Amino acid sequence: MSKLLQSQDQIKLEELFGKGNLDSDFDLVKLCLNTSPDTLTLLSSSNDFQLAMSAIIIRSIFIIYDGGTFEFELPSGLKGIQFGDPKESHTVAIFIYDNRKALYEINFGQFTQQEIDFILSTINIIEPKLGK
């Protein structure tokens, strides 16, 4: 019975967010950050309303960072999202993602954008070689 419920929950989530967006934390966060209730009308589907409300809840996690959100890609190919602008917020949060999940969360306090960009540009992920 619990597998059936999990299967039904998975189907509902896929209908709401889209299957591809559930395969990647980065894509799901990006979808929620770019979804706004401003685009809803009285003729919008209930799915559109649910997506907008879910996006509001997820975005509320990051309200503490003033100055918006910014998407970036590192030279290593990792993608990220910056929450906050150091000109407007004392703290800036950076989430760095590999192809699927969040790898790192880095919080910067009292850094300039130039300093943050420099630090991010030096990040290089080296995967350990196991066995020979």
N, C-alpha and C positions, 0 to 999 in steps of 0.2 A: 504494500500500500504506500509506503513512504517513497519508493522509487517512482510511483505514479504521480504523487504530489510533486516531487522534484521535477519530473518531466513536464507537468502542467505549468509549474512556475517558470521553467526554462522557456517554454513556448510563449508565455505571457511577456517575459522579459524581452525575448527576441522580437515579438510584435511591437513592443513599446520602443525599444532602442535600436532595433535592427541587428541582425545576427552578426554582421561584421564589426559593429561597434562593441559587442560584448567579448570579442576575441582579444581586444586590446584596451588596457586601462587608458592609454594615451588617447585613443579614438573616442572612448566613452566620455572622458573628462572634456575633451575638445567639443564633442557634440553638446554636452550640457552647458558649457560656457558660451556656445554660439546659439543656443535655443532661448528664445525670449517670448514671454506672453504677449508682447506688443504685436506679434504677427497673428494672433488669434482673432477670429471673428465669431459671430453667432453661428455661422455655418461650418466652423471647424469641427473636425471629428473628435470624438471622446478620446481617441488615442493621442491626438495633437494636444488636447488639454492635459492629459496625464503626463505626457512628455514635458510640457512646459512646467507643470507643477514639480515634477521630479528634478528638473534642471534648477528650479529656484532653490530647492532644498540642498542640492549638491553645491550650488554656487554660494549658498549661505555659509558654508564651511570656510570660504576664502574671503569673506567680507572684511576681515580684520586688516587686509592688505590694501592700502589706498593706492590709486593710480592705475588700476586696470590689470589686464593679463597680457602676456606676450609669449608667443610661440617661437621656438628656435630649434635649429639642428646643429649639433656639434660636428667638427671635422671627422670624428670617429664614426659618424652616422647615427649616434644616439639622438633622440628627440627630447625636447623639454618644454616646460611651461614655466614662465616666471610670473609669480603673483606679487604685484606691487611695483611701484616705481620709487627708487630711492630718493627722488626729489620730493615725493609726497608722503612716503611712509618710512618710519624708522627701521622697520624690518621688512625684508624681502624674502620670499620663499621660492626656491627653485626645486622643481620635480623633474628628474631625469629618468627617461624610460628607455628600455630596450624595445624589441619588437612587440612585446606583450605586456609586461608588467612594470610597475615603478621600481627602479633600482635604488635611487637615492633621493633623499630630501635634504636640501642644504638651505640653511637659514643664514642670511646675511644681515647684520645690524650695523648701521652707520657706515656702509660702504657706498662708494659712488658707482654709477652704472659702468663706467670705464673699468673700475677695479673688479666688478662682478664679471664683466665680459672677459677680462684677462684671465681670471681664475678658471672660468668655464672653458676657455680656449686651451688650457693646459691639461684638462682631464683626458686621460687615456686609460681605457679599460683593458687590462691584460688578463686573459683567461689562463689559469694554470694548466700546464701540460701534465696529464695524469699517465704515469707509466711510460714505458718505452717500447 
